[in-house]
Amino acid sequence: MAEKFDIVIWGATGFTGRLVAEYLTRQYGVDGQTVRWTIAGRNPKKLDSIRLALAHINPAAANLPLLVADSQDRASLDNLVQQTKVVCSTVGPYALYGTPLVAACAEHGVDYCDLTGEVPWIRQNIDSFHEQAVQTGARIVHCCGFDSIPSDLGTLMMQEYARDKYGRFCPEIKFVLAGMRGGFSGGTAASLLNMIEGAGNERAMRRILADPFALVPDGNPTNTRVTDQMNARWDADLERWTAPFIMASINTRIVRRSNYLLGYRYGRSFQYSEATQFPRGFVGGRLAATGFSLGLGTFMGLAGFGPTRKLLEKSVLPAPGEGPDQEARDNGYFRIKLLGKLPAHDGQPAISFKGEVAGNKDPGYGETAKMVAESALCLALDDKIPQRGGILTPAASMGMHLIERLRAAGMTFAVPL
């Protein structure tokens, strides 16, 4: 079957899928001269309503083709993927709805990107589909949103700078969230709760979630114990109090998989950590970091217990399909600082340098829609990126080419500061 499209947005009727479609409409149009794209889902009436909404942005969108398929109907997915170069999936929880689509892309050699943050599901895909995707050339790229592009590409940016400037890679990089304002959607909440519920029921899933090298087939290549930060602590390098970063448990795994896929370019003993930054003082620093750590731990504890998880789902967290409004998305932002450390070497003193990754919209939605859309465009249109297939990461599949796309789209990737 001949390809009709460069990109198909799967799940365009969902909250984030609609934002991706709006981004492409505004930034790249719908005439097919720059990129041939369309929307897909299982409900034709909802797809038509999205098409009508896009037509308010660009009247030409009224003629946008619609593709209908069902995540539980493999034949319909096979038909879908054979019509495009890239499938951009925003349908979560991915562990519930995503596997048949990944299987179809892996079998037919079709590139794929998504927004998952579900480590056990990614591990399942590595075990089930990596070798097949290598053979067919399908580039299956998970975590192309706020988790984990700033972490993964930020680390790559720092390492490329270290190599170009100092002739070697950093054995350690630290990531700290310096500031963020943004909302929380029902889709993200559903994915998180589904993963927590699964961990409570399955010992194997708990082991995967607890393993810092869960996405590295070789396991831990270092001789040291590696753990995610779980409490408040003073960081002497940053001269700040820090607390856990809620997304570290996915981001750190993706960065380590990138290192593995890149042939341990950063070194087998490479250390990477993520935290949330607080000020130096006692009240705004130590006390606030401690309170944040305790609050995060309490939330995770409540989410891990069936009755309280249901209560959070019904009365605290947004329902699927809900998310921050336009004003909230436009007023959001994020700023991440990165610290690269190079030890003394060949008579030269130890060196440290800083970088930054930042966005000027809500990180989970405004910036995430941009990140996953540009990832899909990079896979579809950039013939300079590696042609290797497999279950990949943003850094290992698109690398600096995607960084340049995101810079052109308004994100900050800066080094040194």
C-alpha positions, 0 to 999 in steps of 0.5 A: 500500500502506497503511503498517503501521509507523512504523519498520522496523529493517533488519538486526535480526539483526546486532550493532548492529541487535539493540541498536537493537531492544532500545533501542526495546523498553525505551524505547518498548515494542512495543504501538504506542501510541507508535510502530509498529515492527518488525524485518526481515532476510533470514533468518526463523529469525534474526529469530525468535530476535531476537524471542524475545530481545526477549520476555525484555525485554518479553513483548509482543515475542513478537507483534512482526511480522517482515518478510523481504526480501533486499538483492539482491532489489529486489522484496522491498525495494520491498514492504518500504519501502512498509509503513513511514514510515522504514527504519533500516538497520544492514546494512554494509558499506553499499557492498556491501549498502546501495544497492538499499535506498536506491534503493527508498526514494528511488523510493517517497518513504520516509525512511531513516537509517543508520550508514554512515561510507563517504564514497565510498558516500555520494557515489555516493548523492548522484550517483545518488539525490539529485535523485530523493529531492528529487522524491519527498520521501524524506529519506535521512539517512546517518551517524546514529551516533557518526559523525557525530551528535556532530560534526554536531549539536555544530557546529549547537548551537555555531552556533545559540548563536553566532547567538542570543548574538552575532548571527553564526555562527562562521567556525571551530569545533574538535572534540577528543575529550577522552575515550572508552572503547569497543569495536570491532565486526566490522561496523565493521571490515568496513566500514573494511577494505572501504573501504580495499580499494576505495581501493587498487583504484580511483583515483576512490575514492582521490580522493574519500577525499582530498577534504575537500569530497567531499560538497559538489557545489560543491567547496571554496568557500574560498580556502584549502587544507583538510586533515585533521590527520595528525600530533601538534601543539600547539594554542594555542587548546586549550593541549593536544597533539593527534593525529589523530581516526580518524573525522575523515575522515568527520565533517568531510565531513558537517559541510561537507555540512550547511553546504552544505545549509543554504545555507552558513549557517556561511559559505563560508569556514567552517573545521572540524577534528577531533583527539584531545586529549592533556595539556600535558606532554612524556611524557603529551602530546607523546610520547603524541600522537606515538605515537598518530599513528604507531600510527594511521598504521601501522594504516592502512598495514597495512590498505592492503596486501592480505596484512597486511589479511587478517592483521588481519581474521583475527587482530586485528579482530573478525568480523562479528556480534561486538562488546563485551558488555553490561558493556563497553557499559555501562562505556563513555563519550565526551566531546567538547569544541567550541571556537567562535571569533568574530573581532573585529567592529564594535569588539568583541573576539574571542570564543571559547566552549566546548561539549560533547557526551557520552554515558555508554555505549560510543560505537560501540554503546550510544550509537550504538544510541540515536542511530540509533533516536532519528533514526528516531523523529524522522523518523517522528514529528516533523512540525516537522522540514523536509519536504525530500527528498534525500541529507541529514545529521542537522543539515540534516534534523532539526537542533535537534529531534534534539538535544532528543530525544537530550538527553531520552534522556540524552546531553549537548549543552551550551553554553556551558561 
